[in-house]
Amino acid sequence: MASNLNKVVVAGGGVLGTQIGLMCAYAGKDVTFWLRSEGSIGRTQPKITRYSSLMLEDLLGAKALIGNPMGAFLYPKGLIRSWNGITAEDIDALAEQAKKNFAENVHIELDMAAAVADADVVIESMSEDPKAKIGVYNAMKDLLPEKTILLTNSSTMLPSTFAEYTGRPEKYLALHFANTIWKNNTAEVMGHPGTDPEIYKLVVEFADEINMIPLQLHKEQPGYILNSMLVPFLSAAQALLATGVADFETIDKTWELATGAPAGPFKILDIVGLETAYNINQMKPDAQTEGSVTNLIGKLLKEKIDRGETGVNAGIGFYDYRK
């Protein structure tokens, strides 16, 4: 059964917002990015170019995995729905369709009313700042059509915190994606007590239609499933660095060698983005307590952010990607 959620608006053009929009476009949805300003377009357009290129690169690169016993584990799962029986010709056809969809299905709009005028679903992907989110919901609630489902991609905050500001609490819930969503194709679906169960089911169907694996939560949980595990892990690594126990490269090497993981915590932080990590850190109760570990982590991250070292997207974070 199709969800009929075909006109998608993504509010925000950050790292994940861009990927979400492109993934929707890849799957044949009509996508509009609503951005705040001309300056936002200047920051988002290069991300659209970069991530669409990476998606195509990974898709075409999957041809080299055909016949490899590890291919079934390594192929980009968000781009190829089934690996069984896939041929190089199939992948070439998917790539041609992707180029067409990226060219025809992706739009940018600064006028909020115009952006959401016929939206089936709006995915809010703003920074982890409660005031900013509430501001967007307040501005949007009288502009949204009755049919529109409003989703948040918030990494750490609960939908019940914001439901009253949306003007449509029964049609509001969280849909949370992991970074590089065309490969790590998880979509955590989390309602709040006022979410209509039928709307929840529609969003599960929508997530499947955009090639994600819907991961259904039965109750609200700060950080969902993934970040409930990931945030403490990243915080522990940052604490080791901020308190001088070891340098970031040694911490990463320790994790990678001991667990076989492809990336340590500081490589992950660079992918997530240091601004997001900083915002999450600053929400902790002792963030302003001088000398606390949380305070030290905040200062460390702020220094890097102030230097423009915000992660992979900036070309430099803890690691330098400009080489």
Backbone hydrogen bonds, N-H to C=O, Kabsch-Sander energy under -0.5 kcal/mol:
donor,donor_aa,acceptor,acceptor_aa,energy
6,N,4,N,-1.1
8,V,6,N,-0.8
8,V,30,D,-3.1
9,V,121,V,-2.5
10,V,32,T,-2.6
11,A,9,V,-0.6
11,A,123,I,-2.4
12,G,10,V,-1.0
12,G,34,W,-1.7
18,T,14,G,-2.6
19,Q,15,V,-1.6
20,I,16,L,-3.0
21,G,17,G,-2.3
22,L,18,T,-2.4
23,M,19,Q,-2.5
24,C,20,I,-2.3
25,A,21,G,-2.4
26,Y,22,L,-2.9
27,A,23,M,-1.6
28,G,25,A,-1.9
29,K,24,C,-2.6
30,D,6,N,-2.4
31,V,29,K,-0.6
31,V,105,N,-3.1
32,T,8,V,-2.5
33,F,107,H,-3.2
34,W,10,V,-2.5
34,W,32,T,-0.6
35,L,33,F,-0.6
35,L,109,E,-2.0
41,I,37,S,-1.4
42,G,38,E,-1.8
43,R,39,G,-1.1
44,T,40,S,-2.4
45,Q,41,I,-2.9
47,K,43,R,-0.6
48,I,44,T,-2.4
49,T,45,Q,-2.3
50,R,46,P,-2.7
51,Y,47,K,-3.1
52,S,48,I,-2.1
53,S,49,T,-1.8
54,L,50,R,-2.3
55,M,51,Y,-2.3
56,L,52,S,-2.1
57,E,53,S,-2.5
58,D,54,L,-2.6
59,L,55,M,-2.3
60,L,56,L,-2.8
61,G,57,E,-2.2
62,A,58,D,-0.9
62,A,59,L,-0.8
63,K,60,L,-1.4
64,A,61,G,-1.3
65,L,62,A,-1.5
66,I,62,A,-0.5
66,I,63,K,-1.1
68,N,65,L,-2.2
71,G,68,N,-2.3
73,F,70,M,-1.6
74,L,70,M,-1.7
75,Y,71,G,-1.9
77,K,75,Y,-1.1
77,K,183,K,-0.5
78,G,182,W,-2.3
79,L,76,P,-1.5
79,L,182,W,-0.7
80,I,76,P,-1.5
86,I,83,W,-2.1
91,I,87,T,-2.0
92,D,88,A,-2.4
93,A,89,E,-2.2
94,L,90,D,-2.2
95,A,91,I,-2.3
96,E,92,D,-2.2
97,Q,93,A,-2.2
98,A,94,L,-2.4
99,K,95,A,-2.3
100,K,96,E,-1.9
101,N,97,Q,-2.8
102,F,98,A,-2.9
103,A,99,K,-2.0
104,E,100,K,-2.4
105,N,101,N,-2.9
106,V,102,F,-0.6
107,H,31,V,-2.1
107,H,105,N,-0.5
109,E,33,F,-2.8
112,M,110,L,-0.7
115,A,111,D,-2.4
116,V,112,M,-2.3
117,A,113,A,-0.7
119,A,116,V,-1.6
120,D,7,K,-2.4
121,V,7,K,-1.9
122,V,149,I,-2.7
123,I,9,V,-3.4
124,E,122,V,-0.7
124,E,151,L,-3.5
125,S,11,A,-2.8
125,S,123,I,-0.6
129,D,127,S,-2.8
133,K,129,D,-2.2
134,I,130,P,-2.6
135,G,131,K,-2.4
136,V,132,A,-2.0
137,Y,133,K,-2.6
138,N,134,I,-2.8
139,A,135,G,-2.0
140,M,136,V,-1.9
141,K,137,Y,-2.3
143,L,140,M,-2.0
144,L,140,M,-1.3
148,T,145,P,-1.2
149,I,120,D,-2.4
150,L,171,K,-2.5
151,L,122,V,-3.4
151,L,149,I,-0.5
152,T,173,L,-1.7
153,N,124,E,-2.5
161,T,158,L,-1.4
162,F,158,L,-0.5
162,F,159,P,-1.3
163,A,159,P,-1.6
165,Y,162,F,-1.9
166,T,162,F,-0.6
166,T,163,A,-1.3
171,K,168,R,-1.7
172,Y,169,P,-1.3
173,L,150,L,-1.6
174,A,190,M,-3.0
175,L,152,T,-2.5
176,H,188,E,-2.5
178,A,184,N,-0.5
178,A,186,T,-0.7
183,K,180,T,-2.0
184,N,180,T,-3.0
185,N,183,K,-1.3
186,T,184,N,-2.1
187,A,213,I,-1.9
188,E,176,H,-2.8
189,V,187,A,-0.6
189,V,215,L,-2.6
190,M,174,A,-2.5
190,M,188,E,-0.6
195,T,192,H,-2.2
196,D,170,E,-2.4
199,I,196,D,-0.5
200,Y,196,D,-2.2
201,K,197,P,-2.0
202,L,198,E,-1.9
203,V,199,I,-2.2
204,V,200,Y,-2.0
205,E,201,K,-2.1
206,F,202,L,-2.6
207,A,203,V,-2.6
208,D,204,V,-1.8
209,E,205,E,-2.1
210,I,206,F,-1.5
211,N,208,D,-1.7
212,M,207,A,-2.4
213,I,185,N,-3.1
215,L,187,A,-3.1
216,Q,214,P,-0.7
217,L,189,V,-2.5
224,Y,221,Q,-2.8
227,N,223,G,-1.2
228,S,223,G,-1.1
229,M,225,I,-0.8
229,M,226,L,-1.3
230,L,226,L,-2.8
231,V,227,N,-1.9
233,F,229,M,-1.1
234,L,230,L,-2.7
235,S,231,V,-2.8
236,A,232,P,-2.3
237,A,233,F,-1.8
238,Q,234,L,-2.5
239,A,235,S,-2.3
240,L,236,A,-1.8
241,L,237,A,-1.7
242,A,238,Q,-3.3
243,T,239,A,-1.9
244,G,241,L,-1.6
245,V,240,L,-2.2
246,A,240,L,-1.0
251,I,247,D,-2.1
252,D,248,F,-2.5
253,K,249,E,-2.6
254,T,250,T,-2.5
255,W,251,I,-1.9
256,E,252,D,-2.7
257,L,253,K,-2.8
258,A,254,T,-2.2
259,T,255,W,-2.0
260,G,256,E,-1.8
261,A,255,W,-0.6
268,I,264,G,-2.0
269,L,265,P,-2.4
270,D,266,F,-1.8
271,I,267,K,-1.6
272,V,268,I,-2.9
273,G,269,L,-2.7
274,L,310,T,-2.4
277,A,273,G,-1.9
278,Y,274,L,-2.4
279,N,275,E,-2.5
280,I,276,T,-2.3
281,N,277,A,-2.3
282,Q,278,Y,-2.6
283,M,279,N,-0.6
283,M,280,I,-0.9
284,K,281,N,-1.7
287,A,284,K,-1.9
289,T,286,D,-1.2
290,E,288,Q,-0.9
292,S,289,T,-2.4
296,L,292,S,-2.4
297,I,293,V,-2.4
298,G,294,T,-2.4
299,K,295,N,-2.2
300,L,296,L,-2.2
301,L,297,I,-2.6
302,K,298,G,-2.6
303,E,299,K,-2.3
304,K,300,L,-1.4
305,I,301,L,-2.6
306,D,302,K,-2.9
307,R,303,E,-1.0
308,G,305,I,-1.9
309,E,304,K,-2.8
310,T,308,G,-1.5
311,G,316,I,-2.4
312,V,270,D,-1.8
314,A,311,G,-1.2
315,G,311,G,-0.7
315,G,312,V,-1.3
316,I,311,G,-1.1
317,G,319,Y,-2.8
321,Y,315,G,-3.0
321,Y,319,Y,-0.6
322,R,315,G,-0.6
